[in-house]
Amino acid sequence: MADDLWSYSPTCGHRSGMDLAGWSVMATDGFVGRVDEHSEEAGDAHLVLDAGAWIFGRLLIPASAVVRCEPEERTIRLGLSRGQVEDAPQHLTETDRADRQYREDVAAYFVAAARARRSAAS
């Protein structure tokens, strides 16, 4: 994941103005859901993932978790396993995004997930 958790990596293929709503989201080991909504606001770029019945809920995914956008397939690929997505803090309401503690919990979770992925790769 990128050093700035809430920004897209310049190499992931995300382009400003892309409407990602409805795109499929793939973890490293399979489908995890669809983009319900997204933000590309500087310093707060993220996806809200609708995981459907698999996780039953919505998850806030920082933009740095996106490793590739595939516009032709309308697919986003994450640098996370299905298990890492499943274990992420749930996004319960609109006010969660504004809640400081929730944002800190999300950030801590995804920073730890990125470290674990780097450790496993080495």
C-alpha positions in Angstrom: 0.0 0.0 0.0 1.1 3.6 -0.6 2.8 5.6 2.1 -0.2 7.9 2.2 -3.1 5.6 3.3 -5.8 7.8 2.0 -4.4 8.3 -1.6 -4.3 6.2 -4.7 -0.9 5.0 -5.7 0.2 6.8 -8.9 0.8 3.3 -10.5 -2.6 1.8 -9.8 -4.3 3.2 -12.9 -6.9 5.3 -11.0 -7.7 8.5 -12.9 -9.4 11.5 -11.5 -13.1 11.6 -12.3 -13.5 7.8 -12.7 -16.9 6.7 -11.5 -16.1 3.5 -9.6 -19.6 2.9 -8.3 -20.8 -0.7 -9.1 -17.3 -1.9 -10.0 -16.3 -5.4 -8.9 -13.7 -5.6 -6.2 -11.2 -8.4 -6.1 -8.9 -9.4 -3.3 -5.7 -11.3 -4.1 -7.6 -14.5 -3.7 -11.1 -13.8 -5.1 -14.1 -11.5 -5.3 -15.1 -9.5 -2.2 -17.9 -7.2 -3.4 -18.8 -4.1 -5.3 -18.0 -0.4 -4.8 -21.1 1.2 -3.2 -19.5 4.6 -3.2 -16.1 6.2 -3.3 -14.2 9.4 -2.7 -11.1 10.8 -4.5 -10.9 13.8 -2.2 -7.2 14.6 -1.6 -6.1 13.0 1.7 -9.4 11.1 2.1 -9.7 8.9 -1.0 -11.5 5.6 -0.2 -13.9 3.0 -1.4 -17.0 1.9 0.5 -17.2 -1.7 -0.3 -20.6 -3.5 -0.3 -19.6 -7.1 0.5 -23.2 -8.3 0.3 -24.0 -11.5 2.1 -20.4 -12.7 2.2 -19.5 -10.3 5.1 -23.0 -8.7 5.4 -22.1 -5.1 5.5 -20.1 -2.3 4.2 -16.4 -1.6 4.7 -14.3 1.5 4.3 -11.3 0.7 2.2 -8.5 3.3 2.0 -7.4 4.1 -1.5 -3.9 2.9 -0.9 -5.3 -0.7 -0.8 -6.1 -0.4 -4.5 -3.2 -1.9 -6.6 -4.9 -1.8 -10.0 -8.0 -0.3 -11.6 -9.2 -2.1 -14.8 -11.6 0.2 -16.5 -12.4 -2.2 -19.4 -13.5 -4.9 -16.9 -14.9 -2.4 -14.4 -12.7 -4.2 -11.8 -10.6 -3.0 -8.9 -7.9 -5.2 -7.5 -6.8 -4.8 -3.9 -3.5 -5.8 -2.3 -5.4 -7.6 0.4 -6.6 -11.2 0.9 -10.2 -12.0 1.4 -9.4 -12.7 5.0 -7.9 -9.3 5.5 -10.9 -7.7 3.9 -13.3 -9.8 6.1 -11.4 -8.8 9.3 -11.5 -5.0 8.5 -13.5 -2.8 10.7 -17.1 -2.6 9.5 -18.5 0.7 8.2 -21.9 0.8 9.9 -23.2 4.3 9.2 -22.4 7.6 7.4 -21.3 9.1 10.7 -18.6 6.4 11.0 -16.5 8.1 8.3 -16.5 11.3 10.4 -15.8 9.6 13.7 -12.1 10.1 14.6 -11.8 6.8 16.6 -13.3 4.8 13.8 -10.9 6.4 11.3 -7.9 5.7 13.5 -9.1 2.0 13.9 -9.4 1.7 10.1 -6.0 3.3 9.5 -4.3 1.1 12.1 -5.9 -2.0 10.7 -4.8 -1.3 7.1 -1.3 -0.3 8.1 -0.9 -3.6 10.0 -2.3 -5.5 7.0 0.2 -3.8 4.7 3.1 -4.7 7.0 1.9 -8.3 7.2 1.7 -8.5 3.4 5.3 -7.1 3.0 6.6 -9.6 5.6 5.0 -12.5 3.9 6.4 -11.4 0.6 10.0 -11.3 1.9 
